[in-house]
Amino acid sequence: MNDKDYMGLLKFEVNGLKGVNDPEGKYNNLADKYNDYIVAASYLALQFWGVK
């Protein structure tokens, strides 16, 4: 975050979630499971940091 690469940080987090299977087995991976939260976090990042 020192480099202010917020989009890169968000991508890093999402890629990490894509690599983990949903332990409940309802979704392909955790990125699919938490998609709504990822969208909300991206929107808030845009509002707070001006990430585009």
mmCIF file of the C-alpha atoms, coordinates in Angstrom:
data_MODEL
# 
_entry.id   MODEL 
# 
loop_
_atom_site.group_PDB 
_atom_site.id 
_atom_site.type_symbol 
_atom_site.label_atom_id 
_atom_site.label_alt_id 
_atom_site.label_comp_id 
_atom_site.label_asym_id 
_atom_site.label_entity_id 
_atom_site.label_seq_id 
_atom_site.pdbx_PDB_ins_code 
_atom_site.Cartn_x 
_atom_site.Cartn_y 
_atom_site.Cartn_z 
_atom_site.occupancy 
_atom_site.B_iso_or_equiv 
_atom_site.pdbx_formal_charge 
_atom_site.auth_seq_id 
_atom_site.auth_comp_id 
_atom_site.auth_asym_id 
_atom_site.auth_atom_id 
_atom_site.pdbx_PDB_model_num 
ATOM 1  C CA . MET A 1 1  ? 0.000   0.000   0.000   1.00 0.00 ? 1  MET A CA 1 
ATOM 2  C CA . ASN A 1 2  ? 3.004   2.271   0.298   1.00 0.00 ? 2  ASN A CA 1 
ATOM 3  C CA . ASP A 1 3  ? 3.165   2.360   -3.510  1.00 0.00 ? 3  ASP A CA 1 
ATOM 4  C CA . LYS A 1 4  ? -0.531  3.303   -3.665  1.00 0.00 ? 4  LYS A CA 1 
ATOM 5  C CA . ASP A 1 5  ? -1.162  0.388   -6.026  1.00 0.00 ? 5  ASP A CA 1 
ATOM 6  C CA . TYR A 1 6  ? -4.626  -0.253  -4.663  1.00 0.00 ? 6  TYR A CA 1 
ATOM 7  C CA . MET A 1 7  ? -5.924  -1.914  -7.822  1.00 0.00 ? 7  MET A CA 1 
ATOM 8  C CA . GLY A 1 8  ? -2.959  -4.266  -7.761  1.00 0.00 ? 8  GLY A CA 1 
ATOM 9  C CA . LEU A 1 9  ? -3.713  -5.088  -4.138  1.00 0.00 ? 9  LEU A CA 1 
ATOM 10 C CA . LEU A 1 10 ? -7.367  -5.821  -4.939  1.00 0.00 ? 10 LEU A CA 1 
ATOM 11 C CA . LYS A 1 11 ? -6.335  -8.037  -7.857  1.00 0.00 ? 11 LYS A CA 1 
ATOM 12 C CA . PHE A 1 12 ? -3.865  -9.866  -5.605  1.00 0.00 ? 12 PHE A CA 1 
ATOM 13 C CA . GLU A 1 13 ? -6.589  -10.564 -3.048  1.00 0.00 ? 13 GLU A CA 1 
ATOM 14 C CA . VAL A 1 14 ? -9.104  -11.728 -5.664  1.00 0.00 ? 14 VAL A CA 1 
ATOM 15 C CA . ASN A 1 15 ? -6.538  -14.001 -7.293  1.00 0.00 ? 15 ASN A CA 1 
ATOM 16 C CA . GLY A 1 16 ? -5.851  -15.510 -3.888  1.00 0.00 ? 16 GLY A CA 1 
ATOM 17 C CA . LEU A 1 17 ? -9.554  -16.217 -3.407  1.00 0.00 ? 17 LEU A CA 1 
ATOM 18 C CA . LYS A 1 18 ? -9.744  -17.776 -6.875  1.00 0.00 ? 18 LYS A CA 1 
ATOM 19 C CA . GLY A 1 19 ? -7.099  -20.280 -5.852  1.00 0.00 ? 19 GLY A CA 1 
ATOM 20 C CA . VAL A 1 20 ? -8.997  -21.610 -2.830  1.00 0.00 ? 20 VAL A CA 1 
ATOM 21 C CA . ASN A 1 21 ? -11.844 -24.083 -3.136  1.00 0.00 ? 21 ASN A CA 1 
ATOM 22 C CA . ASP A 1 22 ? -15.022 -23.380 -1.195  1.00 0.00 ? 22 ASP A CA 1 
ATOM 23 C CA . PRO A 1 23 ? -14.836 -25.754 1.787   1.00 0.00 ? 23 PRO A CA 1 
ATOM 24 C CA . GLU A 1 24 ? -18.637 -26.076 1.782   1.00 0.00 ? 24 GLU A CA 1 
ATOM 25 C CA . GLY A 1 25 ? -18.559 -27.159 -1.867  1.00 0.00 ? 25 GLY A CA 1 
ATOM 26 C CA . LYS A 1 26 ? -21.348 -24.804 -2.947  1.00 0.00 ? 26 LYS A CA 1 
ATOM 27 C CA . TYR A 1 27 ? -19.122 -22.692 -5.210  1.00 0.00 ? 27 TYR A CA 1 
ATOM 28 C CA . ASN A 1 28 ? -16.140 -23.374 -7.438  1.00 0.00 ? 28 ASN A CA 1 
ATOM 29 C CA . ASN A 1 29 ? -13.876 -21.171 -5.325  1.00 0.00 ? 29 ASN A CA 1 
ATOM 30 C CA . LEU A 1 30 ? -13.981 -18.475 -2.661  1.00 0.00 ? 30 LEU A CA 1 
ATOM 31 C CA . ALA A 1 31 ? -13.968 -15.670 -5.243  1.00 0.00 ? 31 ALA A CA 1 
ATOM 32 C CA . ASP A 1 32 ? -17.274 -16.979 -6.578  1.00 0.00 ? 32 ASP A CA 1 
ATOM 33 C CA . LYS A 1 33 ? -18.627 -17.380 -3.057  1.00 0.00 ? 33 LYS A CA 1 
ATOM 34 C CA . TYR A 1 34 ? -17.735 -13.843 -1.983  1.00 0.00 ? 34 TYR A CA 1 
ATOM 35 C CA . ASN A 1 35 ? -18.341 -12.107 -5.314  1.00 0.00 ? 35 ASN A CA 1 
ATOM 36 C CA . ASP A 1 36 ? -20.842 -9.640  -3.809  1.00 0.00 ? 36 ASP A CA 1 
ATOM 37 C CA . TYR A 1 37 ? -18.303 -8.585  -1.192  1.00 0.00 ? 37 TYR A CA 1 
ATOM 38 C CA . ILE A 1 38 ? -15.571 -8.239  -3.805  1.00 0.00 ? 38 ILE A CA 1 
ATOM 39 C CA . VAL A 1 39 ? -17.804 -5.940  -5.848  1.00 0.00 ? 39 VAL A CA 1 
ATOM 40 C CA . ALA A 1 40 ? -18.626 -3.885  -2.742  1.00 0.00 ? 40 ALA A CA 1 
ATOM 41 C CA . ALA A 1 41 ? -14.951 -3.610  -1.799  1.00 0.00 ? 41 ALA A CA 1 
ATOM 42 C CA . SER A 1 42 ? -14.060 -2.527  -5.327  1.00 0.00 ? 42 SER A CA 1 
ATOM 43 C CA . TYR A 1 43 ? -16.768 0.138   -5.251  1.00 0.00 ? 43 TYR A CA 1 
ATOM 44 C CA . LEU A 1 44 ? -15.574 1.419   -1.879  1.00 0.00 ? 44 LEU A CA 1 
ATOM 45 C CA . ALA A 1 45 ? -11.973 1.481   -3.112  1.00 0.00 ? 45 ALA A CA 1 
ATOM 46 C CA . LEU A 1 46 ? -13.100 3.591   -6.048  1.00 0.00 ? 46 LEU A CA 1 
ATOM 47 C CA . GLN A 1 47 ? -14.896 5.995   -3.712  1.00 0.00 ? 47 GLN A CA 1 
ATOM 48 C CA . PHE A 1 48 ? -12.162 6.167   -1.072  1.00 0.00 ? 48 PHE A CA 1 
ATOM 49 C CA . TRP A 1 49 ? -8.953  6.023   -3.095  1.00 0.00 ? 49 TRP A CA 1 
ATOM 50 C CA . GLY A 1 50 ? -10.161 6.965   -6.556  1.00 0.00 ? 50 GLY A CA 1 
ATOM 51 C CA . VAL A 1 51 ? -9.065  3.583   -7.911  1.00 0.00 ? 51 VAL A CA 1 
ATOM 52 C CA . LYS A 1 52 ? -10.026 3.052   -11.543 1.00 0.00 ? 52 LYS A CA 1 
# 
